[in-house]
Amino acid sequence: MRERPVSVTIFGILNIGFGLLGLAGLLTQSLFTSFATQAPNPSLSSVMAFLDEMNKNPTFILWRNISVPLEGVASLALLVAGIGLMLLKNWARVASVSYGVYKIVFDLANIVILYLALGDILQKALKNFPAAAIPIAAVLALVGVLLTMTYPALLIFFLTRRKNEAAFQPAPTVSTL
């Protein structure tokens, strides 16, 4: 029986966990979107007003209609790949590396599109903040971006190492003559 490297076990478990969290996040996002669009008076709360402005933006609506199904499929694929990693299936390793590449590209596109779609709304919202809070918010946003891309980068790095790739290859058959 082949030995499963510790990193493969860790990424299998993390894939399952992040896949489940991604699916739960999509459910939560749809609930918040529904809540924001049905709010009777969005001006009562600045958060609700911000969500209302977002939901009126046609670029944001288009991107949300594209990105939510993509993220649903990606989360489901990550969950299945996590199970496959636990079973040492090579397709799961390939799927996990592919997910890592997809996620980095998606997150970069998400940043650009959301900035283009919501830049004006964010600038209006930031005018209500004290001047010292803006650099703090920028640093927090940068840290958030880096943290978001850390897992996919680690997934690509570890699952493309020779030792880990070798664990997914069929065990050599021993002939007895």
C-alpha atoms as a printed R data frame, in Angstrom:
    type eleno elety resid chain resno       x       y       z
1   ATOM     1    CA   MET     A     1   0.000   0.000   0.000
2   ATOM     2    CA   ARG     A     2   1.279   3.461  -0.896
3   ATOM     3    CA   GLU     A     3   2.066   5.859   1.906
4   ATOM     4    CA   ARG     A     4   0.166   9.130   1.803
5   ATOM     5    CA   PRO     A     5   2.452  12.137   2.479
6   ATOM     6    CA   VAL     A     6   1.406  14.270   5.430
7   ATOM     7    CA   SER     A     7   0.988  17.339   3.205
8   ATOM     8    CA   VAL     A     8  -1.441  15.438   0.968
9   ATOM     9    CA   THR     A     9  -3.494  14.453   4.021
10  ATOM    10    CA   ILE     A    10  -3.485  18.047   5.267
11  ATOM    11    CA   PHE     A    11  -4.558  19.430   1.887
12  ATOM    12    CA   GLY     A    12  -7.206  16.723   1.539
13  ATOM    13    CA   ILE     A    13  -8.739  17.768   4.856
14  ATOM    14    CA   LEU     A    14  -8.392  21.470   4.059
15  ATOM    15    CA   ASN     A    15  -9.948  21.018   0.605
16  ATOM    16    CA   ILE     A    16 -12.950  19.317   2.182
17  ATOM    17    CA   GLY     A    17 -13.249  22.048   4.817
18  ATOM    18    CA   PHE     A    18 -12.787  24.958   2.418
19  ATOM    19    CA   GLY     A    19 -15.158  23.355  -0.078
20  ATOM    20    CA   LEU     A    20 -17.858  23.095   2.597
21  ATOM    21    CA   LEU     A    21 -17.153  26.649   3.780
22  ATOM    22    CA   GLY     A    22 -17.376  27.916   0.202
23  ATOM    23    CA   LEU     A    23 -20.768  26.291  -0.290
24  ATOM    24    CA   ALA     A    24 -21.987  27.648   3.062
25  ATOM    25    CA   GLY     A    25 -20.663  31.098   2.122
26  ATOM    26    CA   LEU     A    26 -22.642  31.069  -1.110
27  ATOM    27    CA   LEU     A    27 -25.795  30.263   0.833
28  ATOM    28    CA   THR     A    28 -25.078  33.081   3.281
29  ATOM    29    CA   GLN     A    29 -24.312  35.490   0.444
30  ATOM    30    CA   SER     A    30 -27.605  34.714  -1.257
31  ATOM    31    CA   LEU     A    31 -29.457  35.312   2.014
32  ATOM    32    CA   PHE     A    32 -27.742  38.687   2.517
33  ATOM    33    CA   THR     A    33 -28.402  39.679  -1.084
34  ATOM    34    CA   SER     A    34 -32.051  38.792  -0.684
35  ATOM    35    CA   PHE     A    35 -32.209  40.669   2.627
36  ATOM    36    CA   ALA     A    36 -30.570  43.786   1.163
37  ATOM    37    CA   THR     A    37 -32.864  43.943  -1.859
38  ATOM    38    CA   GLN     A    38 -35.973  43.569   0.309
39  ATOM    39    CA   ALA     A    39 -35.035  46.135   2.965
40  ATOM    40    CA   PRO     A    40 -37.851  48.698   3.299
41  ATOM    41    CA   ASN     A    41 -35.586  51.698   3.917
42  ATOM    42    CA   PRO     A    42 -31.897  51.179   3.078
43  ATOM    43    CA   SER     A    43 -30.947  54.614   4.408
44  ATOM    44    CA   LEU     A    44 -31.564  53.412   7.983
45  ATOM    45    CA   SER     A    45 -28.195  51.715   7.992
46  ATOM    46    CA   SER     A    46 -25.044  52.656   6.157
47  ATOM    47    CA   VAL     A    47 -24.319  48.978   5.532
48  ATOM    48    CA   MET     A    48 -27.772  48.445   4.086
49  ATOM    49    CA   ALA     A    49 -27.385  51.596   1.986
50  ATOM    50    CA   PHE     A    50 -24.037  50.320   0.698
51  ATOM    51    CA   LEU     A    51 -25.562  46.916  -0.152
52  ATOM    52    CA   ASP     A    52 -28.476  48.659  -1.840
53  ATOM    53    CA   GLU     A    53 -26.080  50.734  -3.972
54  ATOM    54    CA   MET     A    54 -24.141  47.590  -4.896
55  ATOM    55    CA   ASN     A    55 -27.314  45.791  -5.923
56  ATOM    56    CA   LYS     A    56 -28.273  48.682  -8.215
57  ATOM    57    CA   ASN     A    57 -24.953  48.624 -10.061
58  ATOM    58    CA   PRO     A    58 -25.367  46.753 -13.385
59  ATOM    59    CA   THR     A    59 -21.671  45.760 -13.607
60  ATOM    60    CA   PHE     A    60 -21.787  44.336 -10.094
61  ATOM    61    CA   ILE     A    61 -25.023  42.465 -10.839
62  ATOM    62    CA   LEU     A    62 -23.524  40.959 -14.002
63  ATOM    63    CA   TRP     A    63 -20.333  39.937 -12.177
64  ATOM    64    CA   ARG     A    64 -22.336  38.463  -9.289
65  ATOM    65    CA   ASN     A    65 -24.429  36.452 -11.767
66  ATOM    66    CA   ILE     A    66 -21.225  35.084 -13.291
67  ATOM    67    CA   SER     A    67 -19.089  34.667 -10.175
68  ATOM    68    CA   VAL     A    68 -21.588  33.040  -7.812
69  ATOM    69    CA   PRO     A    69 -22.171  29.970 -10.020
70  ATOM    70    CA   LEU     A    70 -18.429  29.769 -10.765
71  ATOM    71    CA   GLU     A    71 -17.608  29.802  -7.062
72  ATOM    72    CA   GLY     A    72 -20.324  27.204  -6.410
73  ATOM    73    CA   VAL     A    73 -18.794  24.851  -8.961
74  ATOM    74    CA   ALA     A    74 -15.282  25.588  -7.663
75  ATOM    75    CA   SER     A    75 -16.303  24.887  -4.053
76  ATOM    76    CA   LEU     A    76 -17.963  21.629  -5.038
77  ATOM    77    CA   ALA     A    77 -14.887  20.653  -7.096
78  ATOM    78    CA   LEU     A    78 -12.640  21.471  -4.129
79  ATOM    79    CA   LEU     A    79 -14.763  19.295  -1.852
80  ATOM    80    CA   VAL     A    80 -14.648  16.354  -4.289
81  ATOM    81    CA   ALA     A    81 -10.909  16.872  -4.858
82  ATOM    82    CA   GLY     A    82 -10.339  16.785  -1.111
83  ATOM    83    CA   ILE     A    83 -12.023  13.394  -0.895
84  ATOM    84    CA   GLY     A    84  -9.970  12.240  -3.884
85  ATOM    85    CA   LEU     A    85  -6.740  13.416  -2.236
86  ATOM    86    CA   MET     A    86  -7.565  11.324   0.806
87  ATOM    87    CA   LEU     A    87  -7.924   8.330  -1.540
88  ATOM    88    CA   LEU     A    88  -4.659   9.211  -3.379
89  ATOM    89    CA   LYS     A    89  -6.389   9.704  -6.726
90  ATOM    90    CA   ASN     A    90  -4.214  11.525  -9.258
91  ATOM    91    CA   TRP     A    91  -7.234  13.262 -10.777
92  ATOM    92    CA   ALA     A    92  -7.777  14.870  -7.355
93  ATOM    93    CA   ARG     A    93  -4.210  16.194  -7.327
94  ATOM    94    CA   VAL     A    94  -4.663  17.617 -10.833
95  ATOM    95    CA   ALA     A    95  -8.060  19.075  -9.854
96  ATOM    96    CA   SER     A    96  -6.574  20.646  -6.723
97  ATOM    97    CA   VAL     A    97  -3.712  22.264  -8.652
98  ATOM    98    CA   SER     A    98  -6.204  23.443 -11.291
99  ATOM    99    CA   TYR     A    99  -8.384  24.902  -8.540
100 ATOM   100    CA   GLY     A   100  -5.360  26.759  -7.184
101 ATOM   101    CA   VAL     A   101  -4.649  28.337 -10.572
102 ATOM   102    CA   TYR     A   102  -8.347  29.136 -11.104
103 ATOM   103    CA   LYS     A   103  -8.687  30.689  -7.650
104 ATOM   104    CA   ILE     A   104  -5.693  32.999  -8.054
105 ATOM   105    CA   VAL     A   105  -6.889  34.174 -11.482
106 ATOM   106    CA   PHE     A   106 -10.478  34.520 -10.238
107 ATOM   107    CA   ASP     A   107  -9.460  36.530  -7.173
108 ATOM   108    CA   LEU     A   108  -7.342  38.915  -9.250
109 ATOM   109    CA   ALA     A   109 -10.206  39.373 -11.714
110 ATOM   110    CA   ASN     A   110 -12.601  39.840  -8.799
111 ATOM   111    CA   ILE     A   111 -10.476  42.641  -7.354
112 ATOM   112    CA   VAL     A   112 -10.279  44.470 -10.678
113 ATOM   113    CA   ILE     A   113 -13.949  44.068 -11.568
114 ATOM   114    CA   LEU     A   114 -15.214  45.014  -8.120
115 ATOM   115    CA   TYR     A   115 -12.961  48.070  -8.059
116 ATOM   116    CA   LEU     A   116 -14.230  49.143 -11.478
117 ATOM   117    CA   ALA     A   117 -17.847  48.432 -10.565
118 ATOM   118    CA   LEU     A   118 -17.833  49.729  -7.000
119 ATOM   119    CA   GLY     A   119 -15.015  52.272  -6.970
120 ATOM   120    CA   ASP     A   120 -17.357  55.273  -6.870
121 ATOM   121    CA   ILE     A   121 -19.535  53.721  -4.167
122 ATOM   122    CA   LEU     A   122 -16.461  52.898  -2.066
123 ATOM   123    CA   GLN     A   123 -15.095  56.421  -2.454
124 ATOM   124    CA   LYS     A   124 -18.416  57.866  -1.239
125 ATOM   125    CA   ALA     A   125 -18.451  55.476   1.704
126 ATOM   126    CA   LEU     A   126 -14.826  56.285   2.617
127 ATOM   127    CA   LYS     A   127 -15.598  60.027   2.791
128 ATOM   128    CA   ASN     A   128 -17.523  59.316   6.007
129 ATOM   129    CA   PHE     A   129 -14.469  57.679   7.600
130 ATOM   130    CA   PRO     A   130 -11.766  59.587   9.467
131 ATOM   131    CA   ALA     A   131  -8.644  60.227   7.369
132 ATOM   132    CA   ALA     A   132  -6.535  57.901   9.550
133 ATOM   133    CA   ALA     A   133  -8.894  54.983   8.925
134 ATOM   134    CA   ILE     A   134  -8.326  54.948   5.144
135 ATOM   135    CA   PRO     A   135  -4.690  53.688   5.235
136 ATOM   136    CA   ILE     A   136  -5.723  51.113   7.834
137 ATOM   137    CA   ALA     A   137  -8.551  49.951   5.568
138 ATOM   138    CA   ALA     A   138  -6.131  49.750   2.620
139 ATOM   139    CA   VAL     A   139  -3.654  47.656   4.626
140 ATOM   140    CA   LEU     A   140  -6.458  45.367   5.816
141 ATOM   141    CA   ALA     A   141  -7.666  44.968   2.231
142 ATOM   142    CA   LEU     A   142  -4.141  44.086   1.083
143 ATOM   143    CA   VAL     A   143  -3.751  41.553   3.903
144 ATOM   144    CA   GLY     A   144  -7.124  40.084   2.944
145 ATOM   145    CA   VAL     A   145  -6.039  39.694  -0.675
146 ATOM   146    CA   LEU     A   146  -2.775  38.036   0.349
147 ATOM   147    CA   LEU     A   147  -4.545  35.665   2.723
148 ATOM   148    CA   THR     A   148  -7.085  34.776   0.060
149 ATOM   149    CA   MET     A   149  -4.334  33.800  -2.365
150 ATOM   150    CA   THR     A   150  -2.150  31.974   0.171
151 ATOM   151    CA   TYR     A   151  -4.080  28.700   0.213
152 ATOM   152    CA   PRO     A   152  -4.267  28.293  -3.589
153 ATOM   153    CA   ALA     A   153  -0.543  29.115  -3.876
154 ATOM   154    CA   LEU     A   154   0.356  26.558  -1.184
155 ATOM   155    CA   LEU     A   155  -1.899  23.992  -2.856
156 ATOM   156    CA   ILE     A   156  -0.069  24.441  -6.161
157 ATOM   157    CA   PHE     A   157   3.342  24.429  -4.501
158 ATOM   158    CA   PHE     A   158   2.917  21.286  -2.395
159 ATOM   159    CA   LEU     A   159   0.926  19.168  -4.819
160 ATOM   160    CA   THR     A   160   3.467  19.701  -7.599
161 ATOM   161    CA   ARG     A   161   6.447  18.505  -5.497
162 ATOM   162    CA   ARG     A   162   8.019  15.279  -6.810
163 ATOM   163    CA   LYS     A   163   7.457  13.349  -3.589
164 ATOM   164    CA   ASN     A   164   3.780  14.227  -3.567
165 ATOM   165    CA   GLU     A   165   3.340  13.538  -7.290
166 ATOM   166    CA   ALA     A   166   4.971  10.129  -6.807
167 ATOM   167    CA   ALA     A   167   2.460   9.211  -4.097
168 ATOM   168    CA   PHE     A   168  -0.328   9.384  -6.682
169 ATOM   169    CA   GLN     A   169   1.332   7.028  -9.156
170 ATOM   170    CA   PRO     A   170   0.215   3.400  -9.253
171 ATOM   171    CA   ALA     A   171   2.274   1.115  -7.093
172 ATOM   172    CA   PRO     A   172   4.686  -1.004  -9.150
173 ATOM   173    CA   THR     A   173   3.546  -4.554  -9.554
174 ATOM   174    CA   VAL     A   174   5.860  -7.234  -8.272
175 ATOM   175    CA   SER     A   175   6.024 -10.289 -10.450
176 ATOM   176    CA   THR     A   176   6.765 -13.607  -8.858
177 ATOM   177    CA   LEU     A   177   8.510 -15.977 -11.226
